[in-house]
Amino acid sequence: MCTTFTMTIQGSPVDGTSFFDVIDPADETVVATAPNATPGQLDAAVSAARAAAPGWAALPLPERAGHLRAIADTVDEHLGELHQLITAEQGKSPDLAADEVRDLSHWLRETATLDLPETVNENSEERRSITRRVPLGVIAAITPWNYPLGQLSFKLDPALLAGNTVS
């Protein structure tokens, strides 16, 4: 069975103007087709992330953490489907693929427990110095083919918790 995937830009599915085959390395069958993003579609995705950034950054840290936990819940609900996709795409054993999906959920939840405290470096009559972690804006997350969800988690989770959007 071959599935055709779309991109998601501004919360909506978007077809590519061209596609590439996703090959199962175990038997070299085509298991899916994935869209190639055009430069214009990439620009649209970054623009959408940039437009969403102020609203996301304005959410209180506990609310952003709640969203990470909600993503983890969704990953857990679709564990079987996701690990089958990883197995077909990567050629990983079902056990290793399921571990990778469970790790994604685990790190989403662990990241949601983190705090972003302010550090008072100096507080005197002459000066006050505080270190704050503030959102940077849009983060580009490029992940390798061989551990896609694991590497995604190490980039996506902290970026979202810190108030950044990810494209």
C-alpha positions as CSV (number, residue, x, y, z in Angstrom):
1,M,0.0,0.0,0.0
2,C,1.4,3.4,-1.0
3,T,0.4,6.5,0.8
4,T,0.8,10.0,-0.6
5,F,1.7,12.6,2.0
6,T,1.2,16.4,2.0
7,M,3.0,19.2,3.7
8,T,1.4,21.3,6.4
9,I,1.6,25.0,6.0
10,Q,-0.3,27.4,8.2
11,G,-2.3,24.5,9.6
12,S,-3.5,23.2,6.2
13,P,-2.5,20.3,4.0
14,V,-0.5,21.5,0.9
15,D,0.4,19.3,-2.0
16,G,3.8,19.5,-3.6
17,T,4.3,20.4,-7.2
18,S,6.5,17.3,-7.5
19,F,7.0,14.2,-5.3
20,F,9.6,11.7,-4.4
21,D,9.3,8.0,-3.6
22,V,9.9,6.7,-0.1
23,I,11.5,3.3,-0.5
24,D,11.4,0.6,2.2
25,P,15.1,-0.5,2.4
26,A,14.1,-4.0,3.5
27,D,12.4,-4.9,0.2
28,E,12.9,-1.8,-2.0
29,T,9.1,-1.3,-2.4
30,V,7.6,2.2,-2.7
31,V,5.8,2.7,0.6
32,A,4.8,6.3,0.2
33,T,5.3,9.4,-1.9
34,A,6.3,12.6,-0.2
35,P,6.1,16.2,-1.6
36,N,9.1,18.2,-2.6
37,A,8.6,21.8,-1.3
38,T,9.2,24.6,-3.7
39,P,11.2,27.6,-2.6
40,G,7.8,29.5,-2.5
41,Q,6.3,26.9,-0.2
42,L,9.3,27.0,2.1
43,D,8.9,30.8,2.2
44,A,5.2,30.4,3.0
45,A,5.9,27.9,5.8
46,V,8.5,30.3,7.3
47,S,6.1,33.3,6.9
48,A,3.3,31.3,8.7
49,A,5.7,30.4,11.5
50,R,6.8,34.0,11.8
51,A,3.2,35.2,11.9
52,A,2.4,32.7,14.6
53,A,5.5,33.5,16.7
54,P,4.2,36.5,18.7
55,G,1.1,34.6,19.8
56,W,3.0,31.5,20.8
57,A,5.7,33.5,22.6
58,A,3.0,35.3,24.6
59,L,1.6,32.1,26.0
60,P,2.7,31.5,29.6
61,L,5.3,28.8,30.1
62,P,2.8,26.4,31.8
63,E,0.5,26.7,28.8
64,R,3.3,25.9,26.3
65,A,4.3,22.9,28.5
66,G,0.6,21.8,28.4
67,H,0.7,21.8,24.6
68,L,3.9,19.7,24.6
69,R,2.1,17.1,26.8
70,A,-0.9,17.2,24.4
71,I,1.4,16.4,21.5
72,A,2.9,13.5,23.6
73,D,-0.7,12.3,24.2
74,T,-1.3,12.3,20.4
75,V,1.9,10.5,19.7
76,D,0.9,7.9,22.3
77,E,-2.5,7.5,20.7
78,H,-0.8,6.8,17.3
79,L,2.1,4.7,18.5
80,G,1.3,1.8,16.2
81,E,0.8,3.8,13.1
82,L,4.0,5.9,13.7
83,H,6.2,3.0,14.4
84,Q,5.0,1.2,11.3
85,L,5.8,4.3,9.3
86,I,9.3,4.4,10.8
87,T,9.8,0.7,10.1
88,A,8.8,1.1,6.5
89,E,10.8,4.3,5.9
90,Q,13.9,3.3,7.8
91,G,14.0,-0.4,7.7
92,K,14.3,-0.5,11.5
93,S,13.0,-3.4,13.4
94,P,9.5,-2.8,14.8
95,D,11.0,-2.8,18.3
96,L,13.5,-0.1,17.5
97,A,10.9,1.9,15.6
98,A,8.5,1.7,18.5
99,D,11.3,2.7,20.9
100,E,11.9,5.8,18.8
101,V,8.3,6.8,18.8
102,R,8.0,6.2,22.6
103,D,11.2,8.3,23.1
104,L,9.6,11.2,21.2
105,S,6.6,11.1,23.6
106,H,9.0,10.7,26.6
107,W,11.1,13.7,25.7
108,L,8.1,15.9,25.0
109,R,6.8,15.1,28.5
110,E,10.3,15.6,30.1
111,T,10.8,18.9,28.3
112,A,7.4,20.1,29.6
113,T,8.7,19.8,33.1
114,L,11.6,22.2,32.6
115,D,11.5,25.8,33.9
116,L,13.0,28.9,32.3
117,P,14.1,30.8,35.4
118,E,15.5,34.3,35.5
119,T,18.9,34.6,37.0
120,V,19.7,37.8,38.9
121,N,23.4,38.4,38.1
122,E,23.7,41.6,40.1
123,N,21.2,43.6,42.1
124,S,22.8,46.6,43.6
125,E,22.0,50.3,44.0
126,E,24.1,51.0,40.9
127,R,22.8,48.3,38.6
128,R,20.6,45.3,38.1
129,S,21.5,42.6,35.7
130,I,19.1,39.7,34.9
131,T,19.5,36.8,32.5
132,R,16.2,35.9,30.8
133,R,15.6,33.3,28.2
134,V,13.5,34.9,25.5
135,P,12.1,33.4,22.3
136,L,14.3,34.0,19.2
137,G,11.4,33.6,16.6
138,V,11.4,30.9,13.9
139,I,13.6,27.9,14.4
140,A,14.6,25.7,11.4
141,A,14.8,22.1,12.4
142,I,16.7,19.9,10.0
143,T,16.8,16.2,11.0
144,P,18.8,13.2,9.7
145,W,17.1,10.4,7.9
146,N,18.2,7.6,10.3
147,Y,16.7,8.9,13.6
148,P,14.1,11.4,12.5
149,L,11.8,11.5,15.5
150,G,14.5,11.3,18.1
151,Q,16.4,14.2,16.5
152,L,13.2,16.1,15.9
153,S,12.4,15.9,19.6
154,F,15.8,17.3,20.7
155,K,15.1,20.4,18.5
156,L,11.3,20.8,18.5
157,D,10.6,20.3,22.2
158,P,12.9,22.9,23.7
159,A,12.3,25.4,20.9
160,L,8.5,25.3,21.5
161,L,8.9,25.4,25.3
162,A,11.1,28.5,25.0
163,G,8.4,30.2,23.0
164,N,9.8,29.8,19.5
165,T,7.9,28.5,16.4
166,V,9.5,25.8,14.3
167,S,9.5,25.5,10.5
